[in-house]
Every structure is written in C-alpha cells, then in structure tokens.
Amino acid sequence: MADRTALEDEDVDIGGKADRAVVRDALGVGVAVGLSGFAFGVTSAGSGLTLLQTCALSLLVFTGASQFALVGALAAGGGPFTAAAGALFLGVRNAFYGLRLSQLLALPRAVRPFAAQWVIDETAAVALAQPTRRAARLGFVVTGLTLYLLWNLTTLLGALGAEAIGDTDAWGLDAAGPAVFLALLAPMLKSGTERAVAGLAVLLGLGLLPVLPAGVPVLLAALAAPAVLWADGRRRGRGDAR
Amino acid sequence: MNVWIAIGVTVLGCYAVKLAGLLVPAGALERPLVKRLAALLPVALLAALTAQQTFADGQTLVLDARAAGLAAAAVALVLRAPFLLVVAAAVLVTAGVRAMGAG
C-alpha cells in the first residue's frame, strides 16, 4: 500500500486541474440530490411524522431510499418492525459499496466509523468513477459533505413547508416518493434479468397488497430477486453446459 | 412511540450495514451469487415500492392522479432529465390532474 501511495503522489503536479474537475462533479451530484431532501421532508411530514422524527431520519439514517420506504410503510399502517425491515433491505446495498470503497479509499481504521455514514449510492458512484485514490477520496468527501448538509437542510425546510401548506396531496407531493424510487431504479434495469426481477416484484407487491398486512408485500416482493436468479441458473444450465 | 421504534431500528440497522461494508475483509462478500443477489434485491424492492406508492391507497389498489405523475417521471427519465426534474415532473403532473378534478 505504501508504494501505491508513493506512486500516486507523482500526479500531484496535474492534481490542481484534476481536483477541480472532481470537485465540480461531486458538487453537481451533491447539490442535485441534496435538494431532493425537500421531497423527503414533505413526504415524511405528510405521512404523519413529527418535525423531530423527520429530521432524525435524515440526520441519522441518511440513505434516501430507506427513509422514503420507512415513512411510506408507516403511512400505510405498517408495524414498526416490518417498516424498518423494508428500509434495512434497501440499505443493504450500502454494505457492498463499502466493500468497494474500503479498498479504493484505504481509510485508516479510526476514520471508518465516521466515513461509514456517508457510504451511499451517490458518494460511491462519484468515488468509484475516479482514476486515482486521491481523486476518489476528494470525490467521496466533497459529495458526502455537500449531500449531507443539503439533504438535512432541505429535509427541515420540506417538513416545515408541509406543515405550512397543509394538504400535501393537493400539491401532488405524494407522487414525489414513487418518482424518487423510479429514478433510482431506472439505471439499474440494464439487462433482461433486472427487468424480470422488477416486473415480478411489481406483480408480487401489488398482488399481495390487498391480502397481507401493510409492509409485508414489499418484503415478499424482494423474493423476486432469488426467484429470477434461480430461474436464470436453471435456464442457463439447460441451454449450454457451462 | 411505534414510529420512534421504527426509526431507532432503521438508524442502527442502516448504520451497521454501512460500517460492515467498510470493515468486512474483502472477499467475504465477493462470492458471485452473493454479489448478484445484492445487486438484484434493490431492484425488486424499488420496483415493488414504486408500484405500491403509485397504485395503493391503504390496502386497496387504485388508479388516480399519481399514475399520471409517475408516467411523467418515466418520460422525464427516458429523456435523461436530471434527478430533480424527474421528481418535479411527477409532482406537477399529479397536482395538475388533481386540479382538473380527475382522481
């Protein structure tokens, strides 16, 4: 590791220009996504959570999809544990980002507990796109800091705004949650396997909704992932002897 | 109280998985099947959540202004609109359809 660091020090000369490009990219992502904390604040307050509860979620959970899932499940009448389970399932992908990032950023052990809170879709996307460790670290920190500050600030404003405007549904703000999910989902639908998983999950989620307690259909819809993997494996096993 | 329990469990759980990723030695979760499943689970969850929050009212399935809003978001995504514009399209179209008295 020591020699790798030494190697990277050589591109410090061109670092000034490269740094600016990294910071620009990181700020772009951080600001765009950070501002959508407003949608979360409104959705959360509209779902009946208090200002304190809404802000606690953004400050302490800080992973958007999980936050939307939690307030959505609570609003639908889900119990605290099924609601939290759905949010946790969505948070699991952050562990896989962490795996990639820990090698890439080579953070000292003492720093990791603090860096962990910023391990999310956006910081991973920016850091993993960088060519050098120095750029990856810079991208991670700038994206993380911008997003964390803006996300929490706009969550507060959104929650206050929701209280001020009253019926958030009349303003169409109940469509913000599903639109956020769709925007996160769209880039993941790369191949037929992903589309099959999404399609089956929609069928399970909607089909089971009228018959099972709130929150449970989403968890069962997660079974679409292993089901499609299993079917894929079988088809491949039969198709060619790989 | 229930809400605070849900928040507490989510806070601890979500932080734990983030930290686990940084602390777990590389290789432990590198098995192809585990990686594949980890990539597909969010797809399933996000798809189910999108559908439910668009077409559900409590435990009944409904078709209302939110569907038009989601369709607008989908169009914005196909046109490669930025994240905020996608959300804004959904909100504005949903509000517009409601203002016209449909759904």
HADDOCK unambig.tbl for C-alpha pairs under 7 A between the chains (distance, minus, plus):
assign (segid A and resid 32 and name CA) (segid B and resid 83 and name CA) 6.80 0.50 0.50
assign (segid A and resid 32 and name CA) (segid B and resid 84 and name CA) 6.35 0.50 0.50
assign (segid A and resid 33 and name CA) (segid B and resid 83 and name CA) 6.96 0.50 0.50
assign (segid A and resid 36 and name CA) (segid B and resid 84 and name CA) 6.58 0.50 0.50
assign (segid A and resid 57 and name CA) (segid B and resid 7 and name CA) 6.75 0.50 0.50
assign (segid A and resid 60 and name CA) (segid B and resid 11 and name CA) 5.83 0.50 0.50
assign (segid A and resid 61 and name CA) (segid B and resid 10 and name CA) 6.86 0.50 0.50
assign (segid A and resid 61 and name CA) (segid B and resid 11 and name CA) 4.81 0.50 0.50
assign (segid A and resid 61 and name CA) (segid B and resid 14 and name CA) 6.27 0.50 0.50
assign (segid A and resid 61 and name CA) (segid B and resid 15 and name CA) 6.87 0.50 0.50
assign (segid A and resid 76 and name CA) (segid B and resid 58 and name CA) 5.34 0.50 0.50
assign (segid A and resid 80 and name CA) (segid B and resid 2 and name CA) 5.65 0.50 0.50
assign (segid A and resid 80 and name CA) (segid B and resid 3 and name CA) 6.35 0.50 0.50
assign (segid A and resid 80 and name CA) (segid B and resid 5 and name CA) 6.18 0.50 0.50
assign (segid A and resid 80 and name CA) (segid B and resid 6 and name CA) 4.36 0.50 0.50
assign (segid A and resid 81 and name CA) (segid B and resid 6 and name CA) 6.12 0.50 0.50
assign (segid A and resid 83 and name CA) (segid B and resid 6 and name CA) 6.71 0.50 0.50
assign (segid A and resid 84 and name CA) (segid B and resid 6 and name CA) 5.36 0.50 0.50
assign (segid A and resid 84 and name CA) (segid B and resid 9 and name CA) 6.25 0.50 0.50
assign (segid A and resid 84 and name CA) (segid B and resid 10 and name CA) 5.23 0.50 0.50
assign (segid A and resid 87 and name CA) (segid B and resid 10 and name CA) 6.59 0.50 0.50
assign (segid A and resid 88 and name CA) (segid B and resid 10 and name CA) 6.32 0.50 0.50
assign (segid A and resid 88 and name CA) (segid B and resid 13 and name CA) 6.21 0.50 0.50
assign (segid A and resid 88 and name CA) (segid B and resid 14 and name CA) 5.91 0.50 0.50
assign (segid A and resid 90 and name CA) (segid B and resid 42 and name CA) 5.73 0.50 0.50
assign (segid A and resid 90 and name CA) (segid B and resid 45 and name CA) 6.91 0.50 0.50
assign (segid A and resid 91 and name CA) (segid B and resid 14 and name CA) 5.62 0.50 0.50
assign (segid A and resid 92 and name CA) (segid B and resid 17 and name CA) 5.95 0.50 0.50
assign (segid A and resid 93 and name CA) (segid B and resid 38 and name CA) 6.22 0.50 0.50
assign (segid A and resid 94 and name CA) (segid B and resid 17 and name CA) 6.64 0.50 0.50
assign (segid A and resid 94 and name CA) (segid B and resid 18 and name CA) 5.35 0.50 0.50
assign (segid A and resid 95 and name CA) (segid B and resid 17 and name CA) 5.08 0.50 0.50
assign (segid A and resid 95 and name CA) (segid B and resid 18 and name CA) 4.85 0.50 0.50
assign (segid A and resid 95 and name CA) (segid B and resid 20 and name CA) 6.06 0.50 0.50
assign (segid A and resid 95 and name CA) (segid B and resid 21 and name CA) 3.90 0.50 0.50
assign (segid A and resid 96 and name CA) (segid B and resid 21 and name CA) 5.79 0.50 0.50
assign (segid A and resid 97 and name CA) (segid B and resid 21 and name CA) 6.83 0.50 0.50
assign (segid A and resid 98 and name CA) (segid B and resid 18 and name CA) 6.25 0.50 0.50
assign (segid A and resid 98 and name CA) (segid B and resid 21 and name CA) 4.05 0.50 0.50
assign (segid A and resid 98 and name CA) (segid B and resid 22 and name CA) 4.60 0.50 0.50
assign (segid A and resid 99 and name CA) (segid B and resid 21 and name CA) 4.61 0.50 0.50
assign (segid A and resid 99 and name CA) (segid B and resid 22 and name CA) 5.44 0.50 0.50
assign (segid A and resid 99 and name CA) (segid B and resid 26 and name CA) 6.36 0.50 0.50
assign (segid A and resid 102 and name CA) (segid B and resid 22 and name CA) 5.10 0.50 0.50
assign (segid A and resid 112 and name CA) (segid B and resid 22 and name CA) 6.73 0.50 0.50
assign (segid A and resid 113 and name CA) (segid B and resid 19 and name CA) 6.32 0.50 0.50
assign (segid A and resid 116 and name CA) (segid B and resid 18 and name CA) 5.42 0.50 0.50
assign (segid A and resid 116 and name CA) (segid B and resid 19 and name CA) 4.99 0.50 0.50
assign (segid A and resid 116 and name CA) (segid B and resid 22 and name CA) 6.98 0.50 0.50
assign (segid A and resid 117 and name CA) (segid B and resid 15 and name CA) 6.38 0.50 0.50
assign (segid A and resid 117 and name CA) (segid B and resid 18 and name CA) 6.75 0.50 0.50
assign (segid A and resid 119 and name CA) (segid B and resid 18 and name CA) 6.14 0.50 0.50
assign (segid A and resid 170 and name CA) (segid B and resid 95 and name CA) 6.10 0.50 0.50
assign (segid A and resid 170 and name CA) (segid B and resid 98 and name CA) 6.90 0.50 0.50
assign (segid A and resid 171 and name CA) (segid B and resid 95 and name CA) 4.94 0.50 0.50
assign (segid A and resid 172 and name CA) (segid B and resid 91 and name CA) 4.67 0.50 0.50
assign (segid A and resid 172 and name CA) (segid B and resid 92 and name CA) 6.39 0.50 0.50
assign (segid A and resid 172 and name CA) (segid B and resid 94 and name CA) 4.76 0.50 0.50
assign (segid A and resid 172 and name CA) (segid B and resid 95 and name CA) 4.12 0.50 0.50
assign (segid A and resid 173 and name CA) (segid B and resid 91 and name CA) 5.38 0.50 0.50
assign (segid A and resid 175 and name CA) (segid B and resid 66 and name CA) 5.52 0.50 0.50
assign (segid A and resid 175 and name CA) (segid B and resid 69 and name CA) 6.30 0.50 0.50
assign (segid A and resid 175 and name CA) (segid B and resid 70 and name CA) 6.96 0.50 0.50
assign (segid A and resid 175 and name CA) (segid B and resid 90 and name CA) 5.83 0.50 0.50
assign (segid A and resid 175 and name CA) (segid B and resid 91 and name CA) 5.46 0.50 0.50
assign (segid A and resid 175 and name CA) (segid B and resid 94 and name CA) 6.69 0.50 0.50
assign (segid A and resid 176 and name CA) (segid B and resid 87 and name CA) 5.57 0.50 0.50
assign (segid A and resid 176 and name CA) (segid B and resid 90 and name CA) 6.45 0.50 0.50
assign (segid A and resid 176 and name CA) (segid B and resid 91 and name CA) 5.86 0.50 0.50
assign (segid A and resid 178 and name CA) (segid B and resid 50 and name CA) 4.60 0.50 0.50
assign (segid A and resid 178 and name CA) (segid B and resid 53 and name CA) 5.76 0.50 0.50
assign (segid A and resid 178 and name CA) (segid B and resid 54 and name CA) 6.28 0.50 0.50
assign (segid A and resid 179 and name CA) (segid B and resid 70 and name CA) 5.98 0.50 0.50
assign (segid A and resid 179 and name CA) (segid B and resid 73 and name CA) 6.00 0.50 0.50
assign (segid A and resid 179 and name CA) (segid B and resid 86 and name CA) 6.87 0.50 0.50
assign (segid A and resid 179 and name CA) (segid B and resid 87 and name CA) 5.38 0.50 0.50
assign (segid A and resid 179 and name CA) (segid B and resid 90 and name CA) 6.23 0.50 0.50
assign (segid A and resid 180 and name CA) (segid B and resid 87 and name CA) 6.23 0.50 0.50
assign (segid A and resid 181 and name CA) (segid B and resid 46 and name CA) 5.72 0.50 0.50
assign (segid A and resid 181 and name CA) (segid B and resid 50 and name CA) 5.74 0.50 0.50
assign (segid A and resid 182 and name CA) (segid B and resid 50 and name CA) 6.23 0.50 0.50
assign (segid A and resid 183 and name CA) (segid B and resid 77 and name CA) 6.93 0.50 0.50
assign (segid A and resid 183 and name CA) (segid B and resid 83 and name CA) 6.78 0.50 0.50
assign (segid A and resid 185 and name CA) (segid B and resid 43 and name CA) 6.23 0.50 0.50
assign (segid A and resid 185 and name CA) (segid B and resid 46 and name CA) 6.11 0.50 0.50
assign (segid A and resid 185 and name CA) (segid B and resid 47 and name CA) 6.98 0.50 0.50
assign (segid A and resid 188 and name CA) (segid B and resid 43 and name CA) 6.79 0.50 0.50
assign (segid A and resid 194 and name CA) (segid B and resid 40 and name CA) 6.67 0.50 0.50
assign (segid A and resid 194 and name CA) (segid B and resid 43 and name CA) 6.82 0.50 0.50
assign (segid A and resid 197 and name CA) (segid B and resid 43 and name CA) 6.85 0.50 0.50
assign (segid A and resid 197 and name CA) (segid B and resid 44 and name CA) 5.71 0.50 0.50
assign (segid A and resid 198 and name CA) (segid B and resid 43 and name CA) 5.90 0.50 0.50
assign (segid A and resid 198 and name CA) (segid B and resid 44 and name CA) 5.11 0.50 0.50
assign (segid A and resid 198 and name CA) (segid B and resid 47 and name CA) 5.19 0.50 0.50
assign (segid A and resid 201 and name CA) (segid B and resid 44 and name CA) 5.12 0.50 0.50
assign (segid A and resid 201 and name CA) (segid B and resid 47 and name CA) 6.14 0.50 0.50
assign (segid A and resid 201 and name CA) (segid B and resid 48 and name CA) 5.21 0.50 0.50
assign (segid A and resid 202 and name CA) (segid B and resid 47 and name CA) 5.73 0.50 0.50
assign (segid A and resid 202 and name CA) (segid B and resid 48 and name CA) 4.62 0.50 0.50
assign (segid A and resid 202 and name CA) (segid B and resid 51 and name CA) 5.93 0.50 0.50
assign (segid A and resid 205 and name CA) (segid B and resid 48 and name CA) 5.01 0.50 0.50
assign (segid A and resid 205 and name CA) (segid B and resid 52 and name CA) 6.62 0.50 0.50
assign (segid A and resid 206 and name CA) (segid B and resid 51 and name CA) 6.89 0.50 0.50
assign (segid A and resid 206 and name CA) (segid B and resid 52 and name CA) 6.20 0.50 0.50
assign (segid A and resid 209 and name CA) (segid B and resid 59 and name CA) 5.84 0.50 0.50
assign (segid A and resid 210 and name CA) (segid B and resid 59 and name CA) 4.90 0.50 0.50
assign (segid A and resid 210 and name CA) (segid B and resid 60 and name CA) 5.72 0.50 0.50
assign (segid A and resid 218 and name CA) (segid B and resid 45 and name CA) 6.48 0.50 0.50
assign (segid A and resid 218 and name CA) (segid B and resid 48 and name CA) 5.91 0.50 0.50
assign (segid A and resid 218 and name CA) (segid B and resid 49 and name CA) 6.65 0.50 0.50
assign (segid A and resid 221 and name CA) (segid B and resid 44 and name CA) 6.38 0.50 0.50
assign (segid A and resid 221 and name CA) (segid B and resid 45 and name CA) 6.68 0.50 0.50
assign (segid A and resid 221 and name CA) (segid B and resid 48 and name CA) 6.33 0.50 0.50
assign (segid A and resid 222 and name CA) (segid B and resid 41 and name CA) 5.95 0.50 0.50
assign (segid A and resid 222 and name CA) (segid B and resid 44 and name CA) 5.17 0.50 0.50
assign (segid A and resid 222 and name CA) (segid B and resid 45 and name CA) 5.54 0.50 0.50
assign (segid A and resid 224 and name CA) (segid B and resid 44 and name CA) 6.14 0.50 0.50
assign (segid A and resid 225 and name CA) (segid B and resid 37 and name CA) 6.51 0.50 0.50
assign (segid A and resid 225 and name CA) (segid B and resid 40 and name CA) 5.40 0.50 0.50
assign (segid A and resid 225 and name CA) (segid B and resid 41 and name CA) 5.52 0.50 0.50
assign (segid A and resid 225 and name CA) (segid B and resid 44 and name CA) 6.12 0.50 0.50
assign (segid A and resid 226 and name CA) (segid B and resid 37 and name CA) 6.66 0.50 0.50
